[in-house]
């Protein structure tokens, strides 16, 4: 959680479905689904996450400013692509392969 204050601004030249000026908030909610409630650990809560039951599914949410949200998404995409390159065509984790000697 970056701690930025929420600011409301009008989106220039954009209208909503009713023809009114569309507004944007600087802070938005990031939502991630979980397999169980136990995945929302104390370490994640220290980073601003909180458990939420969303659409009958376990989830966690936090408030984050849009620039930080975009940076977080780009970083996770980059780490994902690096991990795919590292794994190659193998389905196993390289750390596991190193431990097992395969």
Secondary structure as GFF3:
##gff-version 3
##sequence-region A 1 102
A	DSSP	beta_strand	8	15	.	.	.	ID=ss1
A	DSSP	beta_strand	21	25	.	.	.	ID=ss2
A	DSSP	beta_strand	27	33	.	.	.	ID=ss3
A	DSSP	three_ten_helix	37	39	.	.	.	ID=ss4
A	DSSP	alpha_helix	42	46	.	.	.	ID=ss5
A	DSSP	beta_strand	50	54	.	.	.	ID=ss6
A	DSSP	beta_strand	57	65	.	.	.	ID=ss7
A	DSSP	alpha_helix	66	87	.	.	.	ID=ss8
A	DSSP	alpha_helix	94	100	.	.	.	ID=ss9
###
